[in-house]
Each structure stands twice: as structure tokens, then as C-alpha cells.
Amino acid sequence: MIGGLFIYNHKGEVLISRVYRDDIGRNAVDAFRVNVIHARQQVRSPVTNIARTSFFHIKRSNIWLAAVTKQNVNAAMVFEFLHKMTDVMAAYFGKVTEENIKNNFVLIYEILDEILDFGYPQNTDTGILKTFITQQGVKSQSKEETSQITSQVTGQIGWRREGIKYRRNELFLDVLESVNLLMSPQGQVLSAHVAGRIVMKSYLSGMPECKFGINDKVLMESKGGKSGQDDTRGGGSSSTKTSIAIDDCQFHQCVKLSKFETEHSISFIPPDGEFELMRYRTTKDISLPFRTIPLVREVGRQKMEVKVVVKSNFKPSLLAQKVE
């Protein structure tokens, strides 16, 4: 569990401070400022131990978010919570900056009271939080509104409230993929993987059930065993040449996993608005969109000329934009 959560600016000034357990004192705020933010050498580790106290921290632009604890907690859970916290704040007031945090500090304290209970992460779904936390503050609610909130938090479909209506039903789906690779000086690919995300924007009325199938050429590594295993499916190497093997995938809580395993399709009741439906990763048979050729030439004893040539491997009919 998390003992406290602090938000700093780039100078080390405390913008938000929330302590959930008695074993975390005020000196923890100064300890993180002195040993991490004002450290002479840049602290590269995301976890810093100071006087038997662990600080888990991330940085967004010029803002530091630090979760502190004196117990042995799951580090992955803490970092997932910190990233969820930044997503929730961005959903309420846009970009997470020092000015926005100061202008919405009352709202942030309300959010912290809802998503953490005695240091245990609770509900971090933005759609549910917005039903009873608004930027104008918490208003007095009738019995009917209170009952609706309770039903949504504890019900089977907690990520979507009832009674949503739109004049025009719309659904947008974006597939975002990033290619990460490591190359040798000779241009040989040492390692490569593709990280993909499926982001949806849902503007549908009522409680719609959406369903889309996966191409037969896609092989999910989790179907025949645990994700991350190196066993080959689909009839050996001949099938992997015509198939796309996904090493591991992660779904939003709205996806019905039972239907995914049996029917090889993704069925879900989507949350309202924008959300991430799925994440996946693949490391096999990757077609690189670009080829990088480094050219190094020594000019004299104190001068070196470096030239990097980038060639595209995709068809001339395609166009690449915002290449970094």
C-alpha cells in the first residue's frame, strides 16, 4: 500500500501533499526534494530508498509525482497507479502543468480521496469518477443520484453509466503502432519489436455491445499457453511466415475474455468517450518501415564527419509524416 503521495514542480516546491499512513512523516517531503530533485547527479532509477523509505517517482514535463511507502509493495502496481493518476488529471483539466495543478488543487484532493483508500488504489476509471466528481465541486445529490452512483461503482458494468443518449451514434477506432529496434554499426538489426495500441472513441446511446473479429493470420500467443512463451503454434515455421504472432496482449476491463478465447473475437460494451481498448506486442517477422545507414569518416586527427542515410522500405504510394 502507498503511505503518501506528493506532487512537486521543477524547483522542488510541493504542490500537492497527501499522507495516508502515520508512518510517513513530513520529513519525507524534504528527503525526496534533497536527494532526488536537487541531487548533484541526475537520479536515473525510478525507485529511490532513503532511510528505509521507498520513493516511487515519475516525471511529466516539469512535474514530479512521488509515491512513498515504508513497506514492501508491488512496484509495478505503484507505477501503474502513478500513470493512471496523470491520465485522470489530464482528463479533468488538460495538460498536467504547474499552473493547472495550482488552479485545480481542490479537485485533485477530491480525486485522491476517491482513488486511494488508506493507501490502497481503488477506482481509477475516469468515466466513473466524473459521475460524482466535477470541476465545480461536489454538489448535494438526491437519493436517486446517490443510488445511481452506488449502482455504477458496484455493478457489473461500472465503466459505463445508464441513460446515455446521442443524436448521432459514432464509433472511431485508431490503431497506433511504434517500432523499436536496436542496430549494429554495420546496419544489422540486433533486436526489434512492435508495440501497438487500439484506441477507441465511443459516442453511442444506451448499452451497446460491440464486437469485431481478428484476422485468421493473427496468432495470439496466449491461446495455447501463457503469454510470453516461445513455443510455436499453427503448424511450425511454415505457418509463422504467413501469420502474425502476437507475443502478449492486454485488454480493457470491458472486454469479455471468455468470448475472446472461444470465438477469437473481441466483444465488449464500450465506455463513453475515448479509451484504450487493447495493447499488444510482437517480436517476430517485423517489416521495418525504414532502413538506416550510418556513414562515419575521419577528417583529420581532431575532426569526424558523420552522415546518416534513411531509406524507406514501403511502397511509393504511401506517405510518412512526423518521422522522428
N, C-alpha and C positions, 0 to 999 in steps of 0.2 A: 504494500500500500504506500501511497505518497504522503509524506509528512507535511509538505508545504509546497507552494508554487509561487515563484517570483517572476516579474517581468521588468527588465531593465532597458534603458536606452544605451546608446553607444558610449556615453560618458560614465556609465555605471550607476546612474540615478535610478532609484526604484520607482516604477510607475504603478505597479500592482503588487501587492503582498497579501498572501492568504495562507495562514497556518492552520493545519487540520489536526495536528497531534502535539501533545505537550512536550515531547522530547526534542522538538525543534525550537530553538531559541532565536531571538533577534540577531544574535551574533552570526547566524548562518547567512544572513543577507550581506553582511560586510565581508565574510570569508570568501564568498563567491566573487564579489567585486574585486577584492585584492588579489586573489590567486588565479583568477581566470581573465576577467575583463581588463584589469590593469597589470597583468603579468608582463614581465620584460620580454619573455619569449612567447610566441604565439602557441596557445594550447590547441593541439590538434585532436586530442582524444575527446570524444563526446561525453565521456564519463570521467569525473574528477573526484577523487577521495580526499577529504580534508578532515582530519581529526575524527576518524571513524564515521564520517558523514559523507554520503554519496550524492553528488550533484549530476543530474542528467540534463544536458542543455542542448538547445538548438538555436540557430541564429537565422533570422529572416530580415534581410536588408540591414538596418541598424538596430534591430530589436533582438534582445536576448530573452529566451524563455527557459527557465530553470526549474526542474522538479527536484526536491530534496527529500532524502529519506535516510534513516539510520538502520533500516532492516534490509534483509536480502530479498530483493524484489526481482520480478521478471523485467529485465532491461528492455526487451522488445515491446512489452506492454506499455512501459512508460514512454518510450519514444513514439509509439503509435498514438498514445493519448496526446502528447505534445503537438504532433502534426494535426490531429483532429481538432485540437483547441485552436490552432491557427486557421483551419478551414471554417470553423464556426464563427470566429471573429470576422473573417473576410466575408462570410455570408451575410452578416448583420450590417457592417459599416464599410465594406470595401477593403481597400488595401490596408494591411497592418502596418501603420506608421505611428510615430510618437504622438503626432497631433491627433490622429483618430483615437488612439488609446486614451489620451487625456480628455477628449471630448465625450467619450463613452465609458468612462471608468465605472459609473454606477451600473450600466448594463453588463460590463464584464464581471463585476462581482456577483450579479444575479446569475450569470451563466455558470460561474464557478460553483455557486451554491447548488445548482441543479445537476451538473455533470460529475461532481465529486461528492461522495457521501462518506465522511470520516476518512478520506484518503482513498476510497475505492472508486474507480471510474464507473459511472452509471450510464446514463443515456447521452450519447454524443450525436444523435441524428438531428440535423438542422431542421428538417421538416417538422419534427415533433416539438423541438424547443420553441419554434416560432409560434406554436399554438398558444403558449402561455407565458412567453417572454417577448415583450415588444420594446422597441426603442423608446417609447413614451413612458415605459414603466409598467408595472403590474397593476391592472385596474380591478375593481371589485367585480366579482363574477356571480352570475346567478347559479342556482342549483343545476340547471340544465347544462350550462357551460362547464361547470365543475365535473359533472358526470361524463361529459364528452371527453374531457381531458383524461380522466381516470381510465375510461374505456380505451382510449388510444394508446396510453402508456402500457397498460397491462394486457391489451387484446392481442389476437393472433396477427393482425396487420397493423402493427404500431407505427410503421413508416408512412402511412397514408391515412388522412382523415376522411370521414364520410361527407357527402354533400358537395363535392367539388363539381362546378359547372363551368363549361366554356361554350361560347357561341360556335367556335370552330375547333374541332379536335385535330391536334397536330402532334407528331412524334418525329423527333430528329435523332439520328444515330451517327456518331463520328467514331472512326477507327484511327487511333493515334499510335504510331509505332516509331520507336527510336532504335537505331542500330549502333551498338557499341562494339568496338574492335580494338585489338592491340596488334600492331605491325612491327616487324623487324626492320632494321635499316635497309635491307635488301628488298623490301616491299612484300615480304611473305606474311600472311595473316597467321598470327600465333593463337589468338582466341577471338571469338565473336559471338554475340548473342543479340537477340531482338527482344525488347521489352515493349509490350503492347497494352493499350488501354481502350476499352469501349465505353464511350461517354454518351449518355442519352439525355435529351431534353423532352420531357413529357408534359403535354398540355391536353389531357384527356379528362372527360367528365366521368363521374361515378367511380366504380371499382372495376376497371377494365383488366382483363387478363391477356397479356401479350405473349407471343410465342414465335420464335424463329429457330430454324434448323441450322445445323452445322454441316458444311460440305463434307461429303464422304472422304475427301482427300485429307481431312484433318484427323489426326490420331491423337487422342488425349492420353497422356502418359498415366493419368490416374485411373484409367478404366480397367486396366488389368492388374493394378497393384498400387502401391503408394507412390505419390508424386516424388520426382527426383531420382527414381531408379533408372539404371542404364539398360534394362532389358529391352529387347527389340520385339515389336509386335507387327502383326499384319503380314506374316509370311516371310520374314527375313529381309535381307538387303534389297531384294527386288522391289518390295513394296515401299521402302523408305524413299526410293528415288522418285516415286510418283505421289508421295504423301508428304504432308507437313506435320511433323511430330511436335506437339506442344509439351514441354517438359513439366510445367506446373501452371496452375491457374487458380485464381481467387475470385469468388463471386460476391455480389452484394447480398445482403440478408434476404432480399425479396425473392431470390431465385429458388425455385423448387428443385432441390438437388435430387430427389427421387426420380423425377421425370428426366433429368439430365442423364442419369446413369442408365435408365431403361430405354428411353426413346432417342437418346443422343440429340436432344433439343433443349433449348433454354426457355423455360416457361416462368412467368413472373407477373406480379401485379406491381407496376412501377410506382415509385414515389412521385409526388408532384414537383415539377421543376427539373433542374439539372442534377444528375447524379452519375456516379461511376458504376456501371453495371458489372464490369469484369476486368481483371488483369491477367495477363498471361506472359509466358517467356518461352522462347525456343532457341536452341543452340545448334540445330542440325540443318544442313543444306541451305545455308543463308546466301542469297544472291546480293552482293554488295552493290549499292547504287553508284558508288564512286570508286575510283582507283587512284591512290595517292602515290606519287613517285618523287622521293626526295633526292635532290642533287646537291652535293657538297663539293666545293672546290676551294683549295687553299690558294690564296693570292698573297704571296709574300710570307714572311715569318710571323707577322702580327695581324694578319687580316684573313678572313674566311668569308666566302660567298656561299650563301645557302639559297637554293631555289626549290620550291615545292610545286610540282605539276599535278593538277587534279583533272582526271578524265572521267567522264560519265559513262556508265555501263548500261543505261536504259535506252529505250527506243527514241529516235528523233522526234516522234510525235508527242512525247511527254516533256513537261517543263518543270524544272526545280526552282523553288523560291525559298528565300530566307535560309540559305545554306550557311551553317556556322562551322 
